[in-house]
């Protein structure tokens, strides 16, 4: 019999950034601000881009 966790997708890739949201990053209901989340995503992407470019990088646009 298969375990339920076997059916879940497994993470792929390399971890670029690991951080914890602090209470100041959330509203009174405990929900994380979207702007804070996007800022963390931008930081993680810049780590990967800088490694590939071997130099300075800039975020020009974000597309969904």
Number of C-alpha atoms within 10 A of each C-alpha: 3 6 7 7 8 8 8 8 7 7 7 6 5 7 10 12 13 7 6 6 12 9 11 10 16 14 10 9 6 11 10 16 13 11 10 13 13 12 11 16 13 14 15 15 17 19 14 16 16 13 12 10 10 9 8 9 15 10 10 5 5 7 3 2
